[in-house]
Amino acid sequence: MYVMSIVMGKLVPKAIALPMLTHGSKNYTLAFSNTPGFLKQMKFGDIDTNRMLCFVVSTGYIGITLCVQSYVDAFTVTIVADSGVLTEKETEELLGNMTSALN
């Protein structure tokens, strides 16, 4: 789905791409990205970075995205829920289950 989104966005007019991506997203419930980060701490000028964030905003009917990114000796988990697809109750239940599973 990710590659399809990139290709469609670059090569196909938006009026055609958006309906095709929306239709194609009906087969998915979750977008997931696991991005390997830097092994050594980065600097911007004299400022040391202590973490990096990653998130993906999905199109169509995908209700939730989950991103995991490593950075040096830690990792960050980012979860984005689409209120147009999931109700607040569904989102809270899903996030509660994910939190319980991680603990």
Secondary structure, 3 states (H helix, E strand, C coil): CHHHHHHHHHHCCHHHHHHHHHHHHHHCCEEEEEECCCCCCCEECCEECCCCCCCCCCCCCCCEEEEEEEECCEEEEEEEECCCCCCHHHHHHHHHHHHHHHC
